[in-house]
Amino acid sequence: MPKKTQAAFKPKYQTMHQIDVPQSRNGKHRRIVTAVLGDVAELAAGEALKVPLKDLEDTKENVRAALSRESKKRKLTIATAADEEFLYVWRAGN
């Protein structure tokens, strides 16, 4: 009985070279986090940003978590507070 030959592999999805795969993560909070942390870095001592919650495009809890993660990467110590309309962000330990 003849041996079965293995059919050529045909992937279901498009392939590419691994070297061409993007290595950075662009999460859904990237725009707001980049803008807020850029502004916070320029604040004078005793100043805070007042960001309208309607501008966040997600819950304040999720944005706070994203701010926390990114600020730790940047070694920028921040603090946050919120009320019904605004998220406040400032540099902590000035």
Backbone as JSON Lines, residues from 0, in Angstrom:
{"i":0,"aa":"M","n":[0.84,-1.18,0.0],"ca":[0.0,0.0,0.0],"c":[0.89,1.25,0.0]}
{"i":1,"aa":"P","n":[0.6,2.19,-0.92],"ca":[1.45,3.39,-0.98],"c":[1.26,4.28,0.25]}
{"i":2,"aa":"K","n":[2.34,4.93,0.58],"ca":[2.34,5.83,1.72],"c":[1.59,7.11,1.36]}
{"i":3,"aa":"K","n":[0.79,7.63,2.33],"ca":[0.09,8.89,2.09],"c":[1.07,10.05,2.21]}
{"i":4,"aa":"T","n":[0.99,10.95,1.29],"ca":[1.84,12.14,1.37],"c":[1.07,13.23,2.1]}
{"i":5,"aa":"Q","n":[1.82,13.97,2.88],"ca":[1.19,15.03,3.65],"c":[0.93,16.23,2.74]}
{"i":6,"aa":"A","n":[-0.29,16.74,2.8],"ca":[-0.65,17.89,1.97],"c":[0.11,19.12,2.44]}
{"i":7,"aa":"A","n":[0.4,20.01,1.53],"ca":[1.1,21.24,1.87],"c":[0.25,22.06,2.84]}
{"i":8,"aa":"F","n":[0.91,22.63,3.84],"ca":[0.22,23.43,4.85],"c":[-0.25,24.74,4.24]}
{"i":9,"aa":"K","n":[-1.53,25.02,4.4],"ca":[-2.08,26.28,3.93],"c":[-2.79,26.94,5.11]}
{"i":10,"aa":"P","n":[-2.21,28.03,5.65],"ca":[-2.82,28.66,6.83],"c":[-4.16,29.3,6.5]}
{"i":11,"aa":"K","n":[-5.01,29.33,7.5],"ca":[-6.32,29.94,7.35],"c":[-6.22,31.46,7.28]}
{"i":12,"aa":"Y","n":[-5.23,32.01,8.0],"ca":[-5.06,33.46,8.07],"c":[-3.79,33.89,7.36]}
{"i":13,"aa":"Q","n":[-3.72,35.15,7.1],"ca":[-2.56,35.73,6.44],"c":[-1.33,35.57,7.33]}
{"i":14,"aa":"T","n":[-0.18,35.36,6.73],"ca":[1.06,35.23,7.49],"c":[1.99,36.4,7.18]}
{"i":15,"aa":"M","n":[2.94,36.59,8.08],"ca":[3.94,37.65,7.89],"c":[5.2,37.24,8.65]}
{"i":16,"aa":"H","n":[6.3,37.92,8.38],"ca":[7.53,37.65,9.1],"c":[7.43,38.2,10.52]}
{"i":17,"aa":"Q","n":[7.92,37.45,11.47],"ca":[7.83,37.85,12.87],"c":[8.53,39.18,13.12]}
{"i":18,"aa":"I","n":[9.59,39.45,12.41],"ca":[10.33,40.71,12.58],"c":[9.45,41.92,12.27]}
{"i":19,"aa":"D","n":[8.41,41.74,11.44],"ca":[7.52,42.83,11.05],"c":[6.34,43.03,12.0]}
{"i":20,"aa":"V","n":[6.22,42.19,13.02],"ca":[5.12,42.3,13.97],"c":[5.37,43.5,14.89]}
{"i":21,"aa":"P","n":[4.39,44.4,15.05],"ca":[4.57,45.54,15.94],"c":[4.78,45.07,17.38]}
{"i":22,"aa":"Q","n":[5.7,45.69,18.09],"ca":[6.02,45.26,19.43],"c":[5.42,46.15,20.53]}
{"i":23,"aa":"S","n":[4.87,47.29,20.18],"ca":[4.29,48.15,21.21],"c":[2.79,47.94,21.28]}
{"i":24,"aa":"R","n":[2.23,48.22,22.46],"ca":[0.79,48.04,22.67],"c":[0.13,49.4,22.59]}
{"i":25,"aa":"N","n":[-0.87,49.53,21.76],"ca":[-1.65,50.74,21.67],"c":[-3.05,50.44,22.18]}
{"i":26,"aa":"G","n":[-3.21,50.49,23.48],"ca":[-4.5,50.18,24.09],"c":[-5.53,51.25,23.79]}
{"i":27,"aa":"K","n":[-6.77,50.98,24.18],"ca":[-7.85,51.9,23.87],"c":[-7.78,53.18,24.69]}
{"i":28,"aa":"H","n":[-6.97,53.2,25.75],"ca":[-6.84,54.4,26.58],"c":[-5.62,55.24,26.21]}
{"i":29,"aa":"R","n":[-4.9,54.82,25.21],"ca":[-3.63,55.47,24.88],"c":[-3.77,56.97,24.66]}
{"i":30,"aa":"R","n":[-4.77,57.39,23.92],"ca":[-4.91,58.82,23.6],"c":[-5.11,59.65,24.85]}
{"i":31,"aa":"I","n":[-6.04,59.28,25.71],"ca":[-6.33,60.08,26.89],"c":[-5.19,59.99,27.9]}
{"i":32,"aa":"V","n":[-4.6,58.82,28.07],"ca":[-3.51,58.65,29.03],"c":[-2.29,59.47,28.6]}
{"i":33,"aa":"T","n":[-1.96,59.43,27.34],"ca":[-0.83,60.21,26.83],"c":[-1.06,61.7,27.02]}
{"i":34,"aa":"A","n":[-2.25,62.16,26.72],"ca":[-2.58,63.59,26.88],"c":[-2.54,64.01,28.34]}
{"i":35,"aa":"V","n":[-3.15,63.23,29.21],"ca":[-3.2,63.59,30.63],"c":[-1.81,63.58,31.25]}
{"i":36,"aa":"L","n":[-1.05,62.52,31.03],"ca":[0.27,62.44,31.64],"c":[1.23,63.48,31.06]}
{"i":37,"aa":"G","n":[1.07,63.82,29.81],"ca":[1.87,64.89,29.23],"c":[1.59,66.22,29.91]}
{"i":38,"aa":"D","n":[0.31,66.49,30.16],"ca":[-0.07,67.72,30.85],"c":[0.36,67.71,32.31]}
{"i":39,"aa":"V","n":[0.22,66.58,32.98],"ca":[0.6,66.47,34.4],"c":[2.09,66.73,34.57]}
{"i":40,"aa":"A","n":[2.89,66.24,33.64],"ca":[4.33,66.43,33.73],"c":[4.71,67.91,33.69]}
{"i":41,"aa":"E","n":[3.88,68.74,33.09],"ca":[4.17,70.16,32.95],"c":[3.52,71.02,34.03]}
{"i":42,"aa":"L","n":[2.75,70.42,34.92],"ca":[2.07,71.21,35.96],"c":[3.05,71.79,36.96]}
{"i":43,"aa":"A","n":[2.72,72.98,37.44],"ca":[3.49,73.58,38.52],"c":[3.07,72.92,39.83]}
{"i":44,"aa":"A","n":[3.89,73.06,40.84],"ca":[3.57,72.51,42.15],"c":[2.24,73.09,42.63]}
{"i":45,"aa":"G","n":[1.39,72.24,43.15],"ca":[0.09,72.69,43.67],"c":[-1.01,72.78,42.64]}
{"i":46,"aa":"E","n":[-0.73,72.43,41.38],"ca":[-1.75,72.46,40.33],"c":[-2.25,71.04,40.04]}
{"i":47,"aa":"A","n":[-3.49,70.97,39.56],"ca":[-4.09,69.68,39.18],"c":[-4.85,69.85,37.88]}
{"i":48,"aa":"L","n":[-4.92,68.78,37.11],"ca":[-5.75,68.78,35.9],"c":[-7.18,68.48,36.28]}
{"i":49,"aa":"K","n":[-8.1,69.07,35.55],"ca":[-9.53,68.86,35.74],"c":[-10.07,68.32,34.42]}
{"i":50,"aa":"V","n":[-10.21,67.01,34.33],"ca":[-10.6,66.33,33.09],"c":[-12.08,65.97,33.15]}
{"i":51,"aa":"P","n":[-12.9,66.47,32.23],"ca":[-14.32,66.09,32.23],"c":[-14.49,64.58,32.0]}
{"i":52,"aa":"L","n":[-15.31,63.95,32.82],"ca":[-15.54,62.51,32.68],"c":[-16.12,62.15,31.33]}
{"i":53,"aa":"K","n":[-16.89,63.06,30.72],"ca":[-17.47,62.77,29.4],"c":[-16.41,62.66,28.31]}
{"i":54,"aa":"D","n":[-15.2,63.17,28.57],"ca":[-14.11,63.08,27.6],"c":[-13.32,61.77,27.7]}
{"i":55,"aa":"L","n":[-13.6,60.94,28.67],"ca":[-12.77,59.77,28.94],"c":[-13.01,58.59,27.99]}
{"i":56,"aa":"E","n":[-14.18,58.46,27.42],"ca":[-14.52,57.37,26.49],"c":[-14.53,56.01,27.17]}
{"i":57,"aa":"D","n":[-14.48,55.97,28.49],"ca":[-14.56,54.73,29.26],"c":[-14.87,55.13,30.69]}
{"i":58,"aa":"T","n":[-14.97,54.17,31.58],"ca":[-15.26,54.49,32.97],"c":[-14.05,55.15,33.62]}
{"i":59,"aa":"K","n":[-14.32,55.95,34.64],"ca":[-13.2,56.61,35.32],"c":[-12.29,55.59,35.98]}
{"i":60,"aa":"E","n":[-12.85,54.45,36.44],"ca":[-12.03,53.41,37.06],"c":[-11.04,52.81,36.07]}
{"i":61,"aa":"N","n":[-11.49,52.55,34.85],"ca":[-10.6,51.99,33.84],"c":[-9.53,52.98,33.43]}
{"i":62,"aa":"V","n":[-9.9,54.24,33.31],"ca":[-8.92,55.26,32.93],"c":[-7.93,55.47,34.07]}
{"i":63,"aa":"R","n":[-8.4,55.47,35.3],"ca":[-7.49,55.58,36.45],"c":[-6.48,54.44,36.46]}
{"i":64,"aa":"A","n":[-6.95,53.24,36.19],"ca":[-6.05,52.08,36.16],"c":[-5.01,52.24,35.05]}
{"i":65,"aa":"A","n":[-5.44,52.69,33.89],"ca":[-4.51,52.9,32.77],"c":[-3.51,54.0,33.11]}
{"i":66,"aa":"L","n":[-3.98,55.07,33.75],"ca":[-3.08,56.15,34.17],"c":[-2.05,55.63,35.17]}
{"i":67,"aa":"S","n":[-2.49,54.82,36.09],"ca":[-1.59,54.26,37.09],"c":[-0.51,53.4,36.45]}
{"i":68,"aa":"R","n":[-0.91,52.51,35.54],"ca":[0.06,51.65,34.87],"c":[1.1,52.46,34.1]}
{"i":69,"aa":"E","n":[0.63,53.41,33.33],"ca":[1.55,54.19,32.49],"c":[2.42,55.12,33.32]}
{"i":70,"aa":"S","n":[1.87,55.72,34.38],"ca":[2.67,56.62,35.2],"c":[3.79,55.85,35.9]}
{"i":71,"aa":"K","n":[3.54,54.61,36.3],"ca":[4.59,53.79,36.9],"c":[5.69,53.49,35.9]}
{"i":72,"aa":"K","n":[5.32,53.23,34.65],"ca":[6.32,53.0,33.61],"c":[7.19,54.24,33.42]}
{"i":73,"aa":"R","n":[6.56,55.41,33.51],"ca":[7.28,56.68,33.31],"c":[7.95,57.19,34.59]}
{"i":74,"aa":"K","n":[7.78,56.45,35.68],"ca":[8.31,56.85,36.99],"c":[7.82,58.24,37.38]}
{"i":75,"aa":"L","n":[6.54,58.47,37.15],"ca":[5.87,59.73,37.48],"c":[4.82,59.4,38.54]}
{"i":76,"aa":"T","n":[5.0,59.92,39.73],"ca":[4.07,59.64,40.81],"c":[2.89,60.59,40.71]}
{"i":77,"aa":"I","n":[1.7,60.02,40.56],"ca":[0.5,60.85,40.42],"c":[-0.52,60.47,41.49]}
{"i":78,"aa":"A","n":[-1.5,61.33,41.66],"ca":[-2.65,61.06,42.51],"c":[-3.89,61.48,41.73]}
{"i":79,"aa":"T","n":[-5.01,60.86,42.06],"ca":[-6.26,61.19,41.37],"c":[-7.38,61.33,42.37]}
{"i":80,"aa":"A","n":[-8.39,62.06,41.96],"ca":[-9.65,62.18,42.7],"c":[-10.73,62.39,41.65]}
{"i":81,"aa":"A","n":[-11.97,62.2,42.05],"ca":[-13.07,62.37,41.09],"c":[-14.32,62.79,41.83]}
{"i":82,"aa":"D","n":[-15.19,63.5,41.09],"ca":[-16.54,63.77,41.57],"c":[-17.49,63.33,40.46]}
{"i":83,"aa":"E","n":[-18.69,63.82,40.45],"ca":[-19.68,63.37,39.47],"c":[-19.36,63.82,38.04]}
{"i":84,"aa":"E","n":[-18.57,64.87,37.89],"ca":[-18.33,65.43,36.56],"c":[-16.88,65.41,36.1]}
{"i":85,"aa":"F","n":[-15.92,65.35,37.01],"ca":[-14.53,65.52,36.64],"c":[-13.62,64.47,37.29]}
{"i":86,"aa":"L","n":[-12.5,64.19,36.6],"ca":[-11.4,63.42,37.13],"c":[-10.27,64.43,37.35]}
{"i":87,"aa":"Y","n":[-9.72,64.46,38.54],"ca":[-8.63,65.38,38.87],"c":[-7.36,64.57,38.97]}
{"i":88,"aa":"V","n":[-6.29,65.08,38.37],"ca":[-5.01,64.37,38.36],"c":[-3.91,65.37,38.66]}
{"i":89,"aa":"W","n":[-2.98,64.99,39.56],"ca":[-1.86,65.86,39.88],"c":[-0.65,65.01,40.25]}
{"i":90,"aa":"R","n":[0.51,65.67,40.25],"ca":[1.74,64.98,40.66],"c":[1.74,64.87,42.17]}
{"i":91,"aa":"A","n":[1.99,63.72,42.68],"ca":[2.03,63.52,44.11],"c":[3.47,63.67,44.59]}
{"i":92,"aa":"G","n":[3.62,64.09,45.84],"ca":[4.95,64.19,46.42],"c":[5.77,65.36,45.94]}
{"i":93,"aa":"N","n":[5.12,66.44,45.54],"ca":[5.87,67.63,45.1],"c":[6.57,68.28,46.26]}
